[in-house]
Amino acid sequence: MSLINGLLVLLVCQCAGEAIKAWLELSLPGPVLGMFILFIGLMLYQGIPEAIAKSSRTLIPMLGLMFLPAATGLFFLGSQYSNQWPAIIAAVVIGSLLSLIFNGLLMTFLARKRGSKS
């Protein structure tokens, strides 16, 4: 049951992000706002509830499948974006590198913080 509860929390955060996006007419994606809401909630809770941890561990191996629809859509719209491939490739490469650097720094920071508490 905890897996379903964790998935429900994640889904509610995503729906709240979508609602905020629509209400404020923001250009940010709703799931990104939902992740920010989840982040704030976890900061206030000061930890990760077991239900969310369990559902997250279940979803992480399937993360590649979540990017498949966007990549497929981009592939089939090739004629509309034929002159923009260099910009798309640059955005993907630079975005991936920045994401790797940020995540590496964040993991280092969190590992040091966790080590100092022990």
NUKOL-470282 format. One record per atom (N, C-alpha, C): atom name; residue in three letters; x negated, y, z; residue number from 1. Coordinates in steps of 0.2 Angstrom, whole numbers, plus 2048, in hexadecimal, padded with zeros to 3 digits. Example, Ala and Ser with C-alpha at 12.3 -4.5 7.8 and 13.67 -1.06 7.14 Angstrom:
residues 2
+-------+---------+-----+-----+-----+-----+
! atomo ! residuo !   X !   Y !   Z ! num !
+-------+---------+-----+-----+-----+-----+
!     N !     ALA ! 7BE ! 7E4 ! 827 !   1 !
!    CA !     ALA ! 7C2 ! 7EA ! 827 !   1 !
!     C !     ALA ! 7BE ! 7F0 ! 827 !   1 !
!     N !     SER ! 7C0 ! 7F5 ! 823 !   2 !
!    CA !     SER ! 7BC ! 7FB ! 824 !   2 !
!     C !     SER ! 7C0 ! 800 ! 827 !   2 !
+-------+---------+-----+-----+-----+-----+
end
This chain:
residues 118
+-------+---------+-----+-----+-----+-----+
! atomo ! residuo !   X !   Y !   Z ! num !
+-------+---------+-----+-----+-----+-----+
!     N !     MET ! 7FC ! 7FA ! 800 !   1 !
!    CA !     MET ! 800 ! 800 ! 800 !   1 !
!     C !     MET ! 7FC ! 806 ! 800 !   1 !
!     N !     SER ! 7F6 ! 806 ! 803 !   2 !
!    CA !     SER ! 7F1 ! 80C ! 803 !   2 !
!     C !     SER ! 7EF ! 80E ! 7FC !   2 !
!     N !     LEU ! 7EE ! 809 ! 7F8 !   3 !
!    CA !     LEU ! 7ED ! 80B ! 7F1 !   3 !
!     C !     LEU ! 7F2 ! 80F ! 7EE !   3 !
!     N !     ILE ! 7F8 ! 80D ! 7EF !   4 !
!    CA !     ILE ! 7FE ! 811 ! 7EC !   4 !
!     C !     ILE ! 7FE ! 818 ! 7EF !   4 !
!     N !     ASN ! 7FD ! 818 ! 7F5 !   5 !
!    CA !     ASN ! 7FD ! 81F ! 7F9 !   5 !
!     C !     ASN ! 7F8 ! 823 ! 7F6 !   5 !
!     N !     GLY ! 7F2 ! 821 ! 7F5 !   6 !
!    CA !     GLY ! 7EC ! 825 ! 7F2 !   6 !
!     C !     GLY ! 7EE ! 827 ! 7EB !   6 !
!     N !     LEU ! 7F0 ! 823 ! 7E7 !   7 !
!    CA !     LEU ! 7F2 ! 825 ! 7E0 !   7 !
!     C !     LEU ! 7F8 ! 82A ! 7E1 !   7 !
!     N !     LEU ! 7FC ! 829 ! 7E5 !   8 !
!    CA !     LEU ! 802 ! 82E ! 7E6 !   8 !
!     C !     LEU ! 7FF ! 835 ! 7E8 !   8 !
!     N !     VAL ! 7FA ! 835 ! 7EC !   9 !
!    CA !     VAL ! 7F7 ! 83C ! 7EE !   9 !
!     C !     VAL ! 7F3 ! 83F ! 7E8 !   9 !
!     N !     LEU ! 7F0 ! 83B ! 7E4 !  10 !
!    CA !     LEU ! 7EC ! 83D ! 7DF !  10 !
!     C !     LEU ! 7F1 ! 840 ! 7D9 !  10 !
!     N !     LEU ! 7F6 ! 83C ! 7D8 !  11 !
!    CA !     LEU ! 7FC ! 83E ! 7D4 !  11 !
!     C !     LEU ! 7FF ! 845 ! 7D6 !  11 !
!     N !     VAL ! 800 ! 845 ! 7DC !  12 !
!    CA !     VAL ! 804 ! 84B ! 7DF !  12 !
!     C !     VAL ! 7FF ! 851 ! 7DE !  12 !
!     N !     CYS ! 7F8 ! 850 ! 7DF !  13 !
!    CA !     CYS ! 7F4 ! 856 ! 7DE !  13 !
!     C !     CYS ! 7F3 ! 858 ! 7D7 !  13 !
!     N !     GLN ! 7F4 ! 853 ! 7D2 !  14 !
!    CA !     GLN ! 7F4 ! 855 ! 7CB !  14 !
!     C !     GLN ! 7FA ! 858 ! 7C9 !  14 !
!     N !     CYS ! 800 ! 856 ! 7CB !  15 !
!    CA !     CYS ! 806 ! 859 ! 7CA !  15 !
!     C !     CYS ! 806 ! 860 ! 7CD !  15 !
!     N !     ALA ! 803 ! 861 ! 7D3 !  16 !
!    CA !     ALA ! 803 ! 868 ! 7D6 !  16 !
!     C !     ALA ! 7FF ! 86D ! 7D1 !  16 !
!     N !     GLY ! 7F9 ! 86A ! 7CF !  17 !
!    CA !     GLY ! 7F5 ! 86E ! 7CA !  17 !
!     C !     GLY ! 7F9 ! 870 ! 7C4 !  17 !
!     N !     GLU ! 7FC ! 86B ! 7C1 !  18 !
!    CA !     GLU ! 800 ! 86D ! 7BB !  18 !
!     C !     GLU ! 806 ! 872 ! 7BD !  18 !
!     N !     ALA ! 809 ! 871 ! 7C2 !  19 !
!    CA !     ALA ! 80E ! 876 ! 7C4 !  19 !
!     C !     ALA ! 80B ! 87D ! 7C5 !  19 !
!     N !     ILE ! 805 ! 87E ! 7C8 !  20 !
!    CA !     ILE ! 802 ! 884 ! 7C9 !  20 !
!     C !     ILE ! 800 ! 887 ! 7C3 !  20 !
!     N !     LYS ! 7FD ! 883 ! 7BE !  21 !
!    CA !     LYS ! 7FB ! 885 ! 7B8 !  21 !
!     C !     LYS ! 801 ! 888 ! 7B4 !  21 !
!     N !     ALA ! 807 ! 885 ! 7B4 !  22 !
!    CA !     ALA ! 80C ! 887 ! 7B0 !  22 !
!     C !     ALA ! 80F ! 88D ! 7B4 !  22 !
!     N !     TRP ! 80F ! 88D ! 7BA !  23 !
!    CA !     TRP ! 812 ! 893 ! 7BE !  23 !
!     C !     TRP ! 80E ! 899 ! 7BD !  23 !
!     N !     LEU ! 807 ! 899 ! 7BD !  24 !
!    CA !     LEU ! 803 ! 89F ! 7BD !  24 !
!     C !     LEU ! 801 ! 8A0 ! 7B6 !  24 !
!     N !     GLU ! 803 ! 89B ! 7B1 !  25 !
!    CA !     GLU ! 801 ! 89C ! 7AA !  25 !
!     C !     GLU ! 7F9 ! 89C ! 7A9 !  25 !
!     N !     LEU ! 7F5 ! 898 ! 7AD !  26 !
!    CA !     LEU ! 7EE ! 897 ! 7AC !  26 !
!     C !     LEU ! 7EC ! 893 ! 7A7 !  26 !
!     N !     SER ! 7E6 ! 895 ! 7A4 !  27 !
!    CA !     SER ! 7E3 ! 891 ! 79F !  27 !
!     C !     SER ! 7DF ! 88B ! 7A1 !  27 !
!     N !     LEU ! 7DE ! 88A ! 7A8 !  28 !
!    CA !     LEU ! 7DB ! 884 ! 7AB !  28 !
!     C !     LEU ! 7E0 ! 87E ! 7AA !  28 !
!     N !     PRO ! 7DD ! 878 ! 7A9 !  29 !
!    CA !     PRO ! 7E1 ! 872 ! 7A9 !  29 !
!     C !     PRO ! 7E4 ! 871 ! 7AF !  29 !
!     N !     GLY ! 7EA ! 86E ! 7AF !  30 !
!    CA !     GLY ! 7ED ! 86C ! 7B6 !  30 !
!     C !     GLY ! 7E9 ! 867 ! 7BA !  30 !
!     N !     PRO ! 7E7 ! 862 ! 7B7 !  31 !
!    CA !     PRO ! 7E3 ! 85D ! 7BB !  31 !
!     C !     PRO ! 7DD ! 860 ! 7BE !  31 !
!     N !     VAL ! 7DA ! 865 ! 7BB !  32 !
!    CA !     VAL ! 7D4 ! 868 ! 7BE !  32 !
!     C !     VAL ! 7D6 ! 86C ! 7C5 !  32 !
!     N !     LEU ! 7DC ! 870 ! 7C4 !  33 !
!    CA !     LEU ! 7DF ! 873 ! 7CA !  33 !
!     C !     LEU ! 7E1 ! 86E ! 7CF !  33 !
!     N !     GLY ! 7E3 ! 868 ! 7CD !  34 !
!    CA !     GLY ! 7E5 ! 863 ! 7D1 !  34 !
!     C !     GLY ! 7DF ! 860 ! 7D5 !  34 !
!     N !     MET ! 7D9 ! 85F ! 7D2 !  35 !
!    CA !     MET ! 7D3 ! 85D ! 7D5 !  35 !
!     C !     MET ! 7D1 ! 862 ! 7DA !  35 !
!     N !     PHE ! 7D2 ! 869 ! 7D9 !  36 !
!    CA !     PHE ! 7D0 ! 86E ! 7DD !  36 !
!     C !     PHE ! 7D5 ! 86E ! 7E3 !  36 !
!     N !     ILE ! 7DB ! 86D ! 7E2 !  37 !
!    CA !     ILE ! 7E0 ! 86C ! 7E8 !  37 !
!     C !     ILE ! 7DE ! 866 ! 7EC !  37 !
!     N !     LEU ! 7DC ! 860 ! 7E9 !  38 !
!    CA !     LEU ! 7DA ! 85A ! 7ED !  38 !
!     C !     LEU ! 7D3 ! 85C ! 7F1 !  38 !
!     N !     PHE ! 7CF ! 860 ! 7EE !  39 !
!    CA !     PHE ! 7C9 ! 861 ! 7F1 !  39 !
!     C !     PHE ! 7CA ! 866 ! 7F7 !  39 !
!     N !     ILE ! 7CE ! 86B ! 7F7 !  40 !
!    CA !     ILE ! 7D0 ! 86F ! 7FC !  40 !
!     C !     ILE ! 7D4 ! 86A ! 802 !  40 !
!     N !     GLY ! 7D8 ! 866 ! 800 !  41 !
!    CA !     GLY ! 7DB ! 861 ! 805 !  41 !
!     C !     GLY ! 7D6 ! 85D ! 808 !  41 !
!     N !     LEU ! 7D1 ! 85A ! 805 !  42 !
!    CA !     LEU ! 7CC ! 856 ! 808 !  42 !
!     C !     LEU ! 7C8 ! 85A ! 80C !  42 !
!     N !     MET ! 7C6 ! 861 ! 80A !  43 !
!    CA !     MET ! 7C2 ! 865 ! 80F !  43 !
!     C !     MET ! 7C6 ! 866 ! 815 !  43 !
!     N !     LEU ! 7CD ! 868 ! 815 !  44 !
!    CA !     LEU ! 7D1 ! 869 ! 81B !  44 !
!     C !     LEU ! 7D1 ! 863 ! 81F !  44 !
!     N !     TYR ! 7D2 ! 85D ! 81C !  45 !
!    CA !     TYR ! 7D2 ! 856 ! 81F !  45 !
!     C !     TYR ! 7CC ! 855 ! 822 !  45 !
!     N !     GLN ! 7C6 ! 857 ! 820 !  46 !
!    CA !     GLN ! 7BF ! 856 ! 822 !  46 !
!     C !     GLN ! 7BD ! 84E ! 821 !  46 !
!     N !     GLY ! 7BF ! 84C ! 81C !  47 !
!    CA !     GLY ! 7BE ! 845 ! 81A !  47 !
!     C !     GLY ! 7C2 ! 842 ! 814 !  47 !
!     N !     ILE ! 7C1 ! 83C ! 813 !  48 !
!    CA !     ILE ! 7C4 ! 839 ! 80E !  48 !
!     C !     ILE ! 7C9 ! 833 ! 811 !  48 !
!     N !     PRO ! 7CF ! 834 ! 810 !  49 !
!    CA !     PRO ! 7D4 ! 82E ! 813 !  49 !
!     C !     PRO ! 7D2 ! 828 ! 80F !  49 !
!     N !     GLU ! 7D3 ! 822 ! 812 !  50 !
!    CA !     GLU ! 7D2 ! 81C ! 80F !  50 !
!     C !     GLU ! 7D6 ! 81B ! 809 !  50 !
!     N !     ALA ! 7DD ! 81D ! 809 !  51 !
!    CA !     ALA ! 7E1 ! 81C ! 804 !  51 !
!     C !     ALA ! 7DE ! 81F ! 7FD !  51 !
!     N !     ILE ! 7DC ! 825 ! 7FE !  52 !
!    CA !     ILE ! 7D9 ! 829 ! 7F8 !  52 !
!     C !     ILE ! 7D2 ! 826 ! 7F6 !  52 !
!     N !     ALA ! 7CE ! 824 ! 7FB !  53 !
!    CA !     ALA ! 7C8 ! 820 ! 7F9 !  53 !
!     C !     ALA ! 7C9 ! 81A ! 7F5 !  53 !
!     N !     LYS ! 7CE ! 816 ! 7F8 !  54 !
!    CA !     LYS ! 7D0 ! 810 ! 7F4 !  54 !
!     C !     LYS ! 7D2 ! 811 ! 7ED !  54 !
!     N !     SER ! 7D7 ! 815 ! 7EC !  55 !
!    CA !     SER ! 7D9 ! 817 ! 7E6 !  55 !
!     C !     SER ! 7D4 ! 81A ! 7E1 !  55 !
!     N !     SER ! 7D0 ! 81E ! 7E4 !  56 !
!    CA !     SER ! 7CA ! 821 ! 7E0 !  56 !
!     C !     SER ! 7C5 ! 81B ! 7DE !  56 !
!     N !     ARG ! 7C4 ! 817 ! 7E2 !  57 !
!    CA !     ARG ! 7BF ! 811 ! 7E0 !  57 !
!     C !     ARG ! 7C2 ! 80D ! 7DB !  57 !
!     N !     THR ! 7C9 ! 80C ! 7DA !  58 !
!    CA !     THR ! 7CC ! 809 ! 7D5 !  58 !
!     C !     THR ! 7CC ! 80C ! 7CF !  58 !
!     N !     LEU ! 7CD ! 813 ! 7CF !  59 !
!    CA !     LEU ! 7CD ! 817 ! 7C9 !  59 !
!     C !     LEU ! 7C6 ! 818 ! 7C5 !  59 !
!     N !     ILE ! 7C1 ! 819 ! 7C9 !  60 !
!    CA !     ILE ! 7BB ! 81B ! 7C7 !  60 !
!     C !     ILE ! 7B8 ! 816 ! 7C1 !  60 !
!     N !     PRO ! 7B9 ! 80F ! 7C2 !  61 !
!    CA !     PRO ! 7B6 ! 80B ! 7BC !  61 !
!     C !     PRO ! 7BA ! 80C ! 7B6 !  61 !
!     N !     MET ! 7C0 ! 80F ! 7B6 !  62 !
!    CA !     MET ! 7C4 ! 811 ! 7B0 !  62 !
!     C !     MET ! 7C4 ! 818 ! 7AD !  62 !
!     N !     LEU ! 7BF ! 81B ! 7B0 !  63 !
!    CA !     LEU ! 7BE ! 822 ! 7AE !  63 !
!     C !     LEU ! 7BD ! 823 ! 7A7 !  63 !
!     N !     GLY ! 7B9 ! 81F ! 7A4 !  64 !
!    CA !     GLY ! 7B8 ! 820 ! 79C !  64 !
!     C !     GLY ! 7BF ! 81F ! 798 !  64 !
!     N !     LEU ! 7C3 ! 81B ! 79B !  65 !
!    CA !     LEU ! 7CA ! 81B ! 797 !  65 !
!     C !     LEU ! 7CE ! 821 ! 797 !  65 !
!     N !     MET ! 7CD ! 825 ! 79D !  66 !
!    CA !     MET ! 7D0 ! 82B ! 79D !  66 !
!     C !     MET ! 7CE ! 831 ! 798 !  66 !
!     N !     PHE ! 7C8 ! 830 ! 796 !  67 !
!    CA !     PHE ! 7C6 ! 835 ! 791 !  67 !
!     C !     PHE ! 7C7 ! 832 ! 78A !  67 !
!     N !     LEU ! 7C9 ! 82C ! 789 !  68 !
!    CA !     LEU ! 7CA ! 829 ! 782 !  68 !
!     C !     LEU ! 7D0 ! 82D ! 77E !  68 !
!     N !     PRO ! 7D6 ! 82F ! 781 !  69 !
!    CA !     PRO ! 7DB ! 833 ! 77D !  69 !
!     C !     PRO ! 7D8 ! 839 ! 77A !  69 !
!     N !     ALA ! 7D5 ! 83D ! 77E !  70 !
!    CA !     ALA ! 7D2 ! 844 ! 77C !  70 !
!     C !     ALA ! 7CD ! 843 ! 776 !  70 !
!     N !     ALA ! 7C9 ! 83E ! 777 !  71 !
!    CA !     ALA ! 7C4 ! 83C ! 772 !  71 !
!     C !     ALA ! 7C7 ! 83A ! 76B !  71 !
!     N !     THR ! 7CC ! 836 ! 76C !  72 !
!    CA !     THR ! 7D0 ! 833 ! 766 !  72 !
!     C !     THR ! 7D4 ! 839 ! 763 !  72 !
!     N !     GLY ! 7D7 ! 83D ! 766 !  73 !
!    CA !     GLY ! 7DA ! 843 ! 763 !  73 !
!     C !     GLY ! 7D5 ! 848 ! 760 !  73 !
!     N !     LEU ! 7CF ! 849 ! 762 !  74 !
!    CA !     LEU ! 7CA ! 84D ! 75F !  74 !
!     C !     LEU ! 7C8 ! 84A ! 759 !  74 !
!     N !     PHE ! 7C8 ! 843 ! 759 !  75 !
!    CA !     PHE ! 7C5 ! 83F ! 753 !  75 !
!     C !     PHE ! 7CA ! 840 ! 74D !  75 !
!     N !     PHE ! 7D1 ! 840 ! 74F !  76 !
!    CA !     PHE ! 7D6 ! 840 ! 749 !  76 !
!     C !     PHE ! 7D7 ! 847 ! 747 !  76 !
!     N !     LEU ! 7D5 ! 84C ! 74B !  77 !
!    CA !     LEU ! 7D6 ! 853 ! 748 !  77 !
!     C !     LEU ! 7CF ! 856 ! 745 !  77 !
!     N !     GLY ! 7CB ! 851 ! 743 !  78 !
!    CA !     GLY ! 7C5 ! 853 ! 740 !  78 !
!     C !     GLY ! 7C5 ! 858 ! 73A !  78 !
!     N !     SER ! 7CA ! 858 ! 736 !  79 !
!    CA !     SER ! 7CB ! 85D ! 730 !  79 !
!     C !     SER ! 7CC ! 864 ! 733 !  79 !
!     N !     GLN ! 7CF ! 865 ! 738 !  80 !
!    CA !     GLN ! 7D0 ! 86B ! 73B !  80 !
!     C !     GLN ! 7CA ! 86E ! 73F !  80 !
!     N !     TYR ! 7C6 ! 86A ! 741 !  81 !
!    CA !     TYR ! 7C0 ! 86C ! 745 !  81 !
!     C !     TYR ! 7B9 ! 86A ! 741 !  81 !
!     N !     SER ! 7BA ! 869 ! 73A !  82 !
!    CA !     SER ! 7B4 ! 867 ! 737 !  82 !
!     C !     SER ! 7AE ! 86C ! 737 !  82 !
!     N !     ASN ! 7AF ! 872 ! 737 !  83 !
!    CA !     ASN ! 7AA ! 877 ! 738 !  83 !
!     C !     ASN ! 7A8 ! 879 ! 73F !  83 !
!     N !     GLN ! 7AB ! 876 ! 744 !  84 !
!    CA !     GLN ! 7AA ! 877 ! 74B !  84 !
!     C !     GLN ! 7A6 ! 871 ! 74F !  84 !
!     N !     TRP ! 7A4 ! 86C ! 74B !  85 !
!    CA !     TRP ! 7A1 ! 866 ! 74E !  85 !
!     C !     TRP ! 79A ! 868 ! 752 !  85 !
!     N !     PRO ! 796 ! 86D ! 74F !  86 !
!    CA !     PRO ! 790 ! 86F ! 753 !  86 !
!     C !     PRO ! 792 ! 872 ! 75A !  86 !
!     N !     ALA ! 797 ! 876 ! 75A !  87 !
!    CA !     ALA ! 799 ! 879 ! 761 !  87 !
!     C !     ALA ! 79C ! 874 ! 765 !  87 !
!     N !     ILE ! 7A0 ! 86F ! 762 !  88 !
!    CA !     ILE ! 7A3 ! 86A ! 767 !  88 !
!     C !     ILE ! 79E ! 865 ! 76A !  88 !
!     N !     ILE ! 799 ! 863 ! 765 !  89 !
!    CA !     ILE ! 793 ! 85F ! 768 !  89 !
!     C !     ILE ! 78F ! 863 ! 76D !  89 !
!     N !     ALA ! 78E ! 869 ! 76C !  90 !
!    CA !     ALA ! 78A ! 86D ! 771 !  90 !
!     C !     ALA ! 78E ! 86E ! 777 !  90 !
!     N !     ALA ! 794 ! 86F ! 777 !  91 !
!    CA !     ALA ! 798 ! 86F ! 77D !  91 !
!     C !     ALA ! 798 ! 869 ! 781 !  91 !
!     N !     VAL ! 799 ! 863 ! 77D !  92 !
!    CA !     VAL ! 799 ! 85D ! 781 !  92 !
!     C !     VAL ! 792 ! 85B ! 784 !  92 !
!     N !     VAL ! 78D ! 85D ! 780 !  93 !
!    CA !     VAL ! 786 ! 85B ! 783 !  93 !
!     C !     VAL ! 784 ! 860 ! 789 !  93 !
!     N !     ILE ! 785 ! 866 ! 788 !  94 !
!    CA !     ILE ! 784 ! 86B ! 78D !  94 !
!     C !     ILE ! 788 ! 86A ! 793 !  94 !
!     N !     GLY ! 78F ! 869 ! 792 !  95 !
!    CA !     GLY ! 793 ! 867 ! 798 !  95 !
!     C !     GLY ! 791 ! 861 ! 79B !  95 !
!     N !     SER ! 78F ! 85C ! 798 !  96 !
!    CA !     SER ! 78D ! 856 ! 79B !  96 !
!     C !     SER ! 787 ! 857 ! 79F !  96 !
!     N !     LEU ! 782 ! 85A ! 79C !  97 !
!    CA !     LEU ! 77C ! 85C ! 7A0 !  97 !
!     C !     LEU ! 77D ! 860 ! 7A6 !  97 !
!     N !     LEU ! 781 ! 865 ! 7A6 !  98 !
!    CA !     LEU ! 783 ! 869 ! 7AB !  98 !
!     C !     LEU ! 786 ! 865 ! 7B1 !  98 !
!     N !     SER ! 78B ! 861 ! 7AF !  99 !
!    CA !     SER ! 78E ! 85C ! 7B3 !  99 !
!     C !     SER ! 78A ! 858 ! 7B7 !  99 !
!     N !     LEU ! 785 ! 855 ! 7B3 ! 100 !
!    CA !     LEU ! 780 ! 850 ! 7B6 ! 100 !
!     C !     LEU ! 77C ! 854 ! 7BB ! 100 !
!     N !     ILE ! 779 ! 85A ! 7B9 ! 101 !
!    CA !     ILE ! 775 ! 85E ! 7BE ! 101 !
!     C !     ILE ! 779 ! 860 ! 7C4 ! 101 !
!     N !     PHE ! 77F ! 862 ! 7C3 ! 102 !
!    CA !     PHE ! 783 ! 864 ! 7C9 ! 102 !
!     C !     PHE ! 785 ! 85F ! 7CE ! 102 !
!     N !     ASN ! 787 ! 859 ! 7CB ! 103 !
!    CA !     ASN ! 788 ! 853 ! 7CF ! 103 !
!     C !     ASN ! 782 ! 850 ! 7D2 ! 103 !
!     N !     GLY ! 77C ! 851 ! 7CF ! 104 !
!    CA !     GLY ! 776 ! 84E ! 7D2 ! 104 !
!     C !     GLY ! 774 ! 853 ! 7D8 ! 104 !
!     N !     LEU ! 775 ! 859 ! 7D7 ! 105 !
!    CA !     LEU ! 774 ! 85E ! 7DD ! 105 !
!     C !     LEU ! 779 ! 85D ! 7E3 ! 105 !
!     N !     LEU ! 77F ! 85C ! 7E1 ! 106 !
!    CA !     LEU ! 784 ! 85B ! 7E6 ! 106 !
!     C !     LEU ! 783 ! 855 ! 7EA ! 106 !
!     N !     MET ! 781 ! 84F ! 7E6 ! 107 !
!    CA !     MET ! 780 ! 849 ! 7EA ! 107 !
!     C !     MET ! 77A ! 84A ! 7EE ! 107 !
!     N !     THR ! 775 ! 84D ! 7EC ! 108 !
!    CA !     THR ! 76F ! 84E ! 7F0 ! 108 !
!     C !     THR ! 771 ! 852 ! 7F7 ! 108 !
!     N !     PHE ! 775 ! 858 ! 7F6 ! 109 !
!    CA !     PHE ! 777 ! 85C ! 7FB ! 109 !
!     C !     PHE ! 77B ! 858 ! 800 ! 109 !
!     N !     LEU ! 780 ! 854 ! 7FE ! 110 !
!    CA !     LEU ! 784 ! 850 ! 802 ! 110 !
!     C !     LEU ! 780 ! 84A ! 806 ! 110 !
!     N !     ALA ! 77B ! 847 ! 802 ! 111 !
!    CA !     ALA ! 777 ! 842 ! 805 ! 111 !
!     C !     ALA ! 773 ! 845 ! 80B ! 111 !
!     N !     ARG ! 770 ! 84B ! 80A ! 112 !
!    CA !     ARG ! 76C ! 84E ! 80F ! 112 !
!     C !     ARG ! 771 ! 850 ! 815 ! 112 !
!     N !     LYS ! 777 ! 852 ! 814 ! 113 !
!    CA !     LYS ! 77C ! 854 ! 819 ! 113 !
!     C !     LYS ! 77E ! 84E ! 81D ! 113 !
!     N !     ARG ! 77F ! 849 ! 819 ! 114 !
!    CA !     ARG ! 781 ! 843 ! 81D ! 114 !
!     C !     ARG ! 77B ! 840 ! 821 ! 114 !
!     N !     GLY ! 775 ! 840 ! 81E ! 115 !
!    CA !     GLY ! 76F ! 83E ! 822 ! 115 !
!     C !     GLY ! 76E ! 842 ! 828 ! 115 !
!     N !     SER ! 76F ! 848 ! 828 ! 116 !
!    CA !     SER ! 76E ! 84D ! 82E ! 116 !
!     C !     SER ! 773 ! 84B ! 833 ! 116 !
!     N !     LYS ! 779 ! 849 ! 832 ! 117 !
!    CA !     LYS ! 77E ! 847 ! 837 ! 117 !
!     C !     LYS ! 77D ! 841 ! 83A ! 117 !
!     N !     SER ! 779 ! 83C ! 837 ! 118 !
!    CA !     SER ! 778 ! 836 ! 83A ! 118 !
!     C !     SER ! 773 ! 836 ! 83F ! 118 !
+-------+---------+-----+-----+-----+-----+
end
